[in-house]
């Protein structure tokens, strides 16, 4: 009998993340660390990866990301987890060099064929990024966990952070929202082949275009939209940049398959936690239905890049997205002077 991977985990994908409020509480209690002047990007602004200067032309980028199954197919699970981990390198404008695998598997429940298929999915995605998985670490765990630690490279002058947006920058989102809702529906009762194909297509699309954006001076800030949802990650940009943001509701792309599931009540616990953490700093159109509100907070696994770019270059950035196969990419709003709030306009 084949075991559905999602039934072995209490959460899935980036919905497994610790809530933003709890994470802030945990990190605030840490002792002060030695400050290494070569550490160009650390934990101060919740950036996507750390960046460490080697010399005037080279900096190392490092990140790690892992989670429990977001889908039941083991190969797809491994591929999605790998794409999600690689995204953090691309989100700071870097290019990956190599990765190490992180695996915790209930070996008494999953056979070697299933575990091997998960790891094969990760290897396949790494190959698409042009890198090897050179080893890693595995343990016997009660729930399946898979991900990567990734090391990359970036020129110190081409680092893109989540705290350097400028007023009047245009916001471009690379992928549509709704992964959390679809994964919830999948876990509850499964998805049609068509709906699953849409989920798989968006989550296995590498954010490799981020390395190209690293070379564009007009791109002022960048992050990827993952477990904290569009609103949560945009608020990190706002807080780090001391700016506000305005979004146009009609321009925010949604996965077509996710909308009907959201409308009948599919939502994630992580999405509810995201909403609780951020809604005091967000204004939404009056009468906005709960299902649409939930999608703005929906945790994205292997979600899209959110790019803050000078107005004169926004069209070129959007064209680059479309030319490289990010069909749902859209201009969704702009950064504005003012308090670190997000205003969604109807």
Long-range contacts (C-beta under 8 A, 24 or more apart in sequence): 3-109, 3-110, 3-114, 4-72, 5-69, 5-71, 5-72, 5-73, 5-74, 5-77, 5-114, 5-144, 6-69, 6-70, 6-71, 6-72, 6-183, 6-186, 6-187, 7-187, 8-68, 8-69, 8-106, 8-109, 8-110, 8-143, 8-144, 9-68, 9-69, 9-143, 9-144, 10-68, 10-143, 11-67, 11-68, 11-269, 11-270, 12-67, 12-68, 12-69, 12-70, 12-183, 12-187, 12-301, 13-67, 13-68, 13-69, 13-70, 13-80, 13-84, 13-179, 13-180, 13-183, 13-203, 13-227, 13-299, 13-301, 13-302, 14-67, 14-70, 14-84, 14-180, 14-226, 14-227, 14-270, 14-299, 14-300, 14-301, 14-302, 14-303, 15-67, 15-70, 15-180, 15-183, 15-227, 15-268, 15-269, 15-270, 15-271, 15-299, 15-301, 16-67, 16-68, 16-227, 16-270, 17-67, 17-226, 17-227, 17-228, 17-270, 17-299, 19-270, 19-273, 19-274, 19-276, 19-277, 20-228, 20-232, 20-273, 20-274, 20-277, 20-278, 21-273, 21-276, 21-277, 40-156, 40-159, 41-92, 41-159, 41-161, 45-161, 45-162, 45-163, 45-236, 45-239, 45-240, 46-162, 46-236, 46-240, 47-92, 47-161, 47-162, 47-163, 47-223, 48-87, 48-88, 48-91, 48-92, 48-162, 48-223, 48-224, 49-88, 49-89, 49-91, 49-92, 49-94, 49-152, 51-92, 51-94, 51-154, 51-156, 51-159, 53-156, 56-156, 57-155, 57-156, 58-153, 58-155, 58-156, 59-153, 59-154, 59-155, 59-156, 59-159, 60-151, 60-152, 60-153, 61-89, 61-92, 61-94, 61-151, 61-152, 61-153, 61-154, 62-149, 62-150, 62-151, 62-152, 63-88, 63-89, 63-149, 63-150, 64-102, 64-147, 64-148, 64-149, 64-150, 65-147, 65-148, 66-102, 66-145, 66-146, 66-147, 66-148, 67-145, 67-146, 67-147, 67-301, 68-143, 68-144, 68-145, 69-144, 70-179, 70-183, 70-203, 70-301, 71-183, 71-186, 71-196, 71-199, 71-200, 72-186, 74-114, 74-115, 74-117, 74-118, 74-121, 75-117, 75-118, 75-120, 75-121, 75-124, 76-121, 76-200, 76-204, 77-118, 77-121, 77-144, 77-146, 78-117, 78-118, 78-119, 78-120, 78-121, 78-122, 78-123, 78-124, 78-125, 78-146, 79-121, 79-122, 79-124, 79-125, 79-204, 80-121, 80-125, 80-200, 80-203, 80-204, 80-301, 80-302, 81-121, 81-122, 81-146, 81-147, 81-148, 82-121, 82-122, 82-125, 82-126, 82-133, 82-147, 82-148, 83-125, 83-203, 83-204, 83-205, 83-206, 83-207, 83-302, 84-147, 84-203, 84-226, 84-301, 84-302, 85-147, 85-148, 85-149, 85-150, 86-125, 86-126, 86-129, 86-148, 86-150, 86-206, 86-207, 86-208, 87-206, 87-207, 87-210, 87-224, 87-226, 87-302, 87-303, 87-305, 88-150, 88-224, 89-150, 89-152, 89-210, 90-206, 90-207, 90-208, 90-209, 90-210, 90-211, 90-224, 90-305, 91-160, 91-207, 91-210, 91-222, 91-223, 91-224, 91-305, 92-154, 92-159, 92-160, 92-161, 92-210, 92-214, 92-222, 93-154, 93-158, 93-159, 93-160, 93-210, 93-211, 93-213, 93-214, 93-215, 93-219, 93-222, 94-152, 94-153, 94-154, 94-159, 94-210, 94-211, 94-214, 95-152, 95-153, 95-154, 95-211, 96-129, 96-130, 96-131, 96-150, 96-151, 96-152, 97-131, 97-151, 97-152, 97-153, 98-131, 98-132, 98-133, 98-134, 98-150, 98-151, 99-126, 99-131, 99-132, 99-133, 99-134, 99-148, 99-149, 99-150, 99-151, 100-133, 100-134, 100-135, 100-136, 100-137, 100-148, 100-149, 101-133, 101-135, 101-136, 101-137, 101-138, 101-146, 101-147, 101-148, 102-136, 102-137, 102-138, 102-145, 102-146, 102-147, 102-148, 102-149, 103-136, 103-137, 103-138, 103-139, 103-145, 103-146, 104-138, 104-139, 104-140, 104-141, 104-143, 104-144, 104-145, 104-146, 105-138, 105-139, 105-140, 105-141, 105-144, 105-145, 105-146, 106-140, 106-141, 106-142, 106-143, 106-144, 107-140, 108-140, 110-144, 118-144, 118-146, 119-146, 122-146, 122-148, 125-204, 125-206, 128-206, 129-206, 129-208, 154-214, 155-214, 158-214, 158-215, 159-214, 160-210, 160-213, 160-214, 160-219, 160-220, 160-221, 160-222, 161-221, 161-222, 161-240, 162-221, 162-222, 162-223, 162-233, 162-236, 162-237, 162-240, 163-221, 163-236, 163-237, 163-239, 163-240, 163-241, 164-220, 164-221, 164-240, 164-241, 164-308, 165-220, 165-221, 165-237, 165-238, 165-240, 165-241, 165-243, 165-308, 165-335, 166-220, 166-221, 166-241, 166-243, 166-308, 166-310, 166-335, 167-243, 167-335, 167-336, 167-337, 168-310, 168-311, 168-334, 168-335, 168-336, 169-220, 169-221, 169-308, 169-309, 169-310, 169-311, 169-334, 169-335, 170-308, 170-309, 170-310, 170-311, 170-314, 170-331, 170-333, 170-334, 171-234, 171-245, 171-247, 171-306, 171-307, 171-308, 171-331, 171-332, 171-333, 171-334, 171-335, 172-306, 172-307, 172-309, 172-314, 172-317, 172-318, 172-321, 172-329, 172-330, 172-331, 172-332, 173-225, 173-230, 173-252, 173-253, 173-304, 173-305, 173-306, 173-307, 173-329, 173-330, 173-332, 174-207, 174-209, 174-304, 174-305, 174-306, 174-307, 174-321, 174-326, 174-328, 174-329, 175-202, 175-205, 175-225, 175-253, 175-300, 175-303, 175-304, 175-305, 175-326, 175-328, 175-329, 176-202, 176-253, 176-254, 176-255, 176-258, 176-304, 176-328, 177-225, 177-229, 177-230, 177-252, 177-253, 177-254, 177-255, 177-258, 177-295, 177-296, 177-298, 177-300, 177-303, 178-254, 178-255, 178-257, 178-258, 178-259, 178-262, 178-295, 178-298, 179-203, 179-255, 179-258, 179-298, 179-299, 179-300, 179-301, 179-302, 179-303, 180-229, 180-267, 180-268, 180-270, 180-271, 180-298, 180-299, 180-300, 180-301, 181-258, 181-261, 181-262, 181-266, 181-267, 181-268, 181-271, 181-294, 181-295, 181-298, 182-255, 182-257, 182-258, 182-261, 183-268, 183-301, 184-261, 184-266, 184-267, 184-268, 185-261, 185-266, 188-266, 191-257, 194-257, 195-257, 198-255, 198-256, 198-257, 199-255, 199-257, 202-255, 202-302, 202-328, 203-301, 203-302, 204-302, 205-302, 205-325, 205-326, 207-302, 207-304, 207-305, 208-324, 209-305, 209-320, 209-321, 209-324, 209-326, 210-305, 212-320, 213-305, 213-307, 213-317, 213-320, 216-309, 216-313, 216-317, 218-309, 218-310, 218-312, 218-313, 218-317, 219-307, 219-308, 219-309, 219-310, 219-313, 219-317, 220-308, 220-309, 220-310, 221-307, 221-308, 222-305, 222-306, 222-307, 222-308, 223-305, 223-306, 224-303, 224-304, 224-305, 224-306, 225-300, 225-303, 225-304, 225-305, 225-306, 226-299, 226-300, 226-301, 226-302, 226-303, 227-270, 227-299, 227-300, 227-301, 228-274, 228-277, 228-299, 229-271, 229-274, 229-296, 229-297, 229-298, 229-299, 229-300, 230-296, 230-297, 230-298, 230-300, 230-306, 231-274, 231-275, 231-278, 231-282, 231-296, 231-297, 231-342, 232-274, 232-277, 232-278, 232-297, 233-306, 234-306, 234-342, 235-278, 235-281, 235-282, 235-340, 235-342, 237-306, 237-308, 237-335, 238-335, 238-340, 238-341, 238-342, 239-340, 241-308, 241-335, 241-340, 242-340, 243-335, 243-336, 243-337, 243-338, 243-340, 244-335, 244-336, 244-337, 244-338, 244-339, 244-340, 244-341, 244-342, 244-343, 245-333, 245-334, 245-335, 245-336, 245-341, 245-342, 245-343, 246-333, 246-334, 246-336, 246-342, 246-343, 246-344, 246-345, 247-332, 247-333, 247-342, 247-343, 247-344, 247-345, 248-332, 248-333, 248-344, 248-345, 249-285, 249-288, 249-292, 249-344, 249-345, 249-346, 250-346, 251-330, 251-331, 251-332, 251-333, 252-296, 252-330, 252-332, 252-344, 253-328, 253-329, 253-330, 253-332, 254-295, 255-328, 258-295, 258-298, 259-291, 259-295, 262-291, 262-292, 262-294, 262-295, 262-298, 263-289, 263-291, 265-291, 267-291, 267-294, 267-298, 268-298, 268-299, 270-299, 271-297, 271-298, 271-299, 272-297, 274-298, 274-299, 278-342, 281-340, 281-341, 281-342, 282-341, 282-342, 282-343, 282-344, 283-341, 283-342, 283-343, 283-344, 284-344, 285-344, 285-345, 285-346, 286-346, 288-344, 288-346, 296-344, 304-328, 304-329, 308-335
